[in-house]
Amino acid sequence: MVDVQTMGLIVQAIGVVGTLSAAMIAVRSYVNSNRRAQESRDRELETRQAQLFMQIFTLNCSQETADNWYKIFSADITDAQTFLRKTGMLGDLTDFDHELARALAYVWTHYDGMGLLAQKGLIDVELLTEMFSTEVIMMWEKLKPVTLEFRKKYPHAAENYEYLYNKMIEKNK
């Protein structure tokens, strides 16, 4: 027969084991719940990035983007100063070409925005590279002398576009 003191120790041990078991179950449940919540957040982030990419893709494939891209790409940029004067970017409107100015602003803003999203990690630069590297690289190389000339007055002009260009060159090696 077990005495009362031994019986008390057994009951106490069972209570401690029960409490530890409940704590282990609670911790495991908490960890699993956090894991599921993180997986859900990751899926949501991937979905939002895919939606953002599709918005960029749709805009990039639009007639307006194509028209502006070809307007700039076919322009004579042998002299960056003359080109910037035609676009009014230097404040001189003597030879102002409204369509060329609008096209330049559109292209710079479009690619600079893509570069900013990539730089901030809001969209995967590898995804942008796979889909858009040809036109981004071609246009940057066309506009580089103009951009460098423009930066004499506005030092941060198109810096996110240049970032995107550099990342795409790096990924295409």
N, C-alpha and C positions, 0 to 999 in steps of 0.2 A: 504494500500500500504506500502511496506517495503522501508525504506529509504536506501540510498547508503551505509551508515556506517554499518548497520545491514547486508545488502547484502554482504559486504566485509568480515564481520566476518563469515557469513555462508560459503562463498567460501573458506575462510582460514581454517575453521574447516573441510570442506570436503577434502581439500588438505592434512591436517594433518592425518585424518582418512585413506585416500588413501595411504599415505606414510607408516603409521603404518601397514596397511594391507599388503602392498608389502613386508615390512620388515619381518612380521610374516610368509608370504609365503616363503620367501627366507630362513629364519631360519629353517622352517619345512622341506623344500626341502634339505637343507644342512644336517640336522640330519638324514633324511631318506636315503640320499645318503651315508653318513658315515656308517649307520647301514647295508646297503646292501654290502658295501665294506668290512666291518668287517665280515659279514656272509660269503662272498666269500673267504676271507683270512682264516677263520676258516675251511671251507670245503677243501681248498687247503692244509692246515696243516694236517688235518685228512687224506687226500689222500696220502700225502707224508709219514706220519707215517705208514699208511697201507702198502705202497710200501716198506718202510724200514723193517717193520716187515716181509713181505713176503720174502725179501732178506735174512733176518736172518733165517727164517723158512726153506727156500730152502737149505741154507748152513748147517743148523743143521740137515737136513734130508739126506744130501749127504753121499755117500759111504765113502768119505775121512774122514768126521767127525766121522762117525760110527767106521771106522777102528782105528782112533786115540783114540777115547773114550774107546773102548774095549781094546786096547793095554795098556792104562794106568790103566784102571779099573781092569784088570786081572793081573797086575804086582804085584810082592811082594814088599810091602812098609813097612815091619816090622821095618826096620832101615832107617830113612830118610837120614842119611849121605851116606850110601851105595847106596841108590837110586839116590841121587844127583850126586854122583861120577860116576855112570853108565851113567848118562845123560850128563856128562861133565859140569854141571852147576857150579861146584866149581872150574873149571879150570884144574882138574886132569883128564887126558884121559887114565889112566891105564886100566880100565875096560869099556871103552866107548862102548855104544850100540847106534849106530846112529839112528835106528828106534825108540827106546824108547825116545831118546832126541828130535827127531822131533815130536813125538806124544805129549810129555809133553809141548813143546813150542806151538804146535797147540792148545791144550786144554786150556792152561793158557791164550793165546792170544785171543782165541775165546770168552771165558767167561768173560775175563777182558774187552774186547770191548763191549760186551752186557751190562756189569755193568756200563761202562762209559756212554754209550748212555742213560741208565736209570737214572743215577745220574744227568746228564745234562738236563733231561726232554725231550730228543729228541724222546724217545719211552716210552710208558706207562709200568711201572714195573708190574702192575697188569696183563697186557696182556702177558708179558713174564712169569709171575708166572703161569698163567693158562696153558700155552703151554709147558713150559720147566722146571718147578720146580723140578720134580723128578730127571732128569739127572743132573741138576745144583747142587742140594743139595747132591745127592749121590757122585758126583765127588769131590765137595769141601770137604766133610767129609773124603773121601779117601786121598785127597792131602793136607789136613790141616797140618799134621806133617811135610811134605816136604816143604810146603810153609813157615811155621814158621821157619824152619831151614834155608831155603834160605834167609829169611829176615834178618838173622844175618849179611849177607854180603850185601844184597840189600833191605833196609828197606821198600821200597814202592812196592815191587813185589806183583802183583795180588791183590792190594788193592781195585780195582773196582770190581773184582770178589767177594771178601769178602763182599763188599757192597751189591752186587746183592744177594748173599747167605743170608745175614742178612735180607734183605727186603723180600725175599721169605719165610724165616722161619716165619717172623712177619705176613705175609699175610696168611700163611697156618695154623695159630693158630685158 
